[in-house]
Amino acid sequence: MKKILALIALSLTTSLVSVSASAHGPTPIKVDKSITIKAEPAKVWALVKDFGNMQKWHPAVTNTKLEKKGEDTFRTLTLKDGGTILEKLRSVDEADMKIRYEIVSSGLPFTDYNAFIVVKKGANAGESTVQWVGRFYRLYKLNPPIPAGQDDETATNTVNGIYDAGLAGLKKAAESSK
Amino acid sequence: MMQFFHISSIIESNHLLDTELILNLMKTKINNFTKIGIFIAMSSFSLSISSCSADTNTHHRAYITNQGEHTVSVIDTGTNKVIHTINVGKAPVGIAVASRLNRAYVSNVESQDISVIDTQNNTLVNRIKVNGAPVGLAISPDEKTLYAADWFNNRVIAISTNSTHTVRELSIGDAPAGLVVSPNNRTLYITNRDSNDIAVIDTETFTIKQRIKVGKHPFGIALSKTGKLLASVNVQDDTISIINTESNVIENMKVGYHPYCAAFSADEKTLYVTNTQDDSVTVLDIANKNTLTTINVGSTPEGISIDDTNHQAYIANWGSNNVSVIDTKTNQLLTTIKTGEKSRAFGQFILSPTIGN
């Protein structure tokens, strides 16, 4: 948890590199994490699909502001260190219990990020499995040498940190609340 | 004819199927042969291959690059099963197949090289060093030239499949991605992702003849069987540009979110487009300029090729590490084949039998 906040803080202070729609390196990165939660899928899904309330389960998020722009739904996440992330909702699939979203802008050290979270029935009754998969690129889009903090490893570590903390937080929130 | 027979028997007995080797053999054994003589010998060589290896080469194969585990999965499209997994260079993306040469070429972005696979026994036989980041690959229909787009250095290189030494190179638009060659071998088309155009290259002079403005961030490219229709897949504005190469008329059509690659049906009536962020394939009716249907596939679909004999489209899913198979007659998902981590298969990846060629 400290690690991810430190990384977020670092990225916010060192760069205001916007998530532009221009070039990126040819190798996309994937982070794919799963967790088993001792709670009914419906209960877990209710938390996951609530796009305007991520602070209820992600420990790095203090506030979520939901906004509608025409047909599109956005949220601004405020992080513990004061940084913000603007995200766009892509779809909510009730049948598959799957939500898709993407990052519009952030100070995080990765770019072109899109992800989904899916909730499935667990192996045992009353259990759920949650899978969180993200696709993104490192920040630096040109030829090596790659500046420190803008490489594949930094991008991967940051997303790993967000997912690990988030899934642990989701487990805690779903298993504790009634 | 005695000489040809002699060479064929050498090939058969040693299972040496390298054209370079054969040409060298011919040069040493038959010095007085002209180029035409070599050409005739090459033709007879390919005939002998198809006849002696009919048991292993009658089925079509799909060569799927797996970026995350540095392998290529070989699918038998007759049974839709993976029959081989081959270790290649680091972070393989692009693919091109040469059925008469019995070769598959794989571009490895991170190891900056091209792996050469012998498709008769599915083993790695060569590695072509490229100083840059090779992404898109294409083989000329005569199989004499392999083209590779070097993303980092904004150039395209032409490699002789005979000597595997770089023969020519050309600076091109920003971030060249997909490439295709016209059926008559004369024209090479390249999508330049960051300059939003297709470069049209004369393969004889190796110069740019024309630039065609397309949508935003063209990545994948497809050419219909006759070469009449050319399509660029424009990632950022979720469109396809279809260009009539005879009249130069361009039509833009909307597809799904962040499309990546496309393939024409053999009859040139429909175009299949992978939508990476919708996990779907859009089937476009070209004449009526509308969407026929949208088919759900695996997660983050990228490369697509159609096997014209069984009318099945193969889609490499980067997110779910598998290949979706669509029946193009019914436009239904037939099956899903487990491949490897981060399947991409960027390029035309179906290897057809050589019989009849």
Interface residues (C-beta under 8 A of the other chain):
Chain A: A21 S22 A23 P26 T27 P28 K30 R90 R100 E102 N114 F116 V133 R135 N143
Chain B: Q67 G68 A91 V93 V109 E110 A133 V135 W151 F152 D174 A175 R193 D194 H217 Q236 Y257 Q277 S299 T300 W318 G319 K342
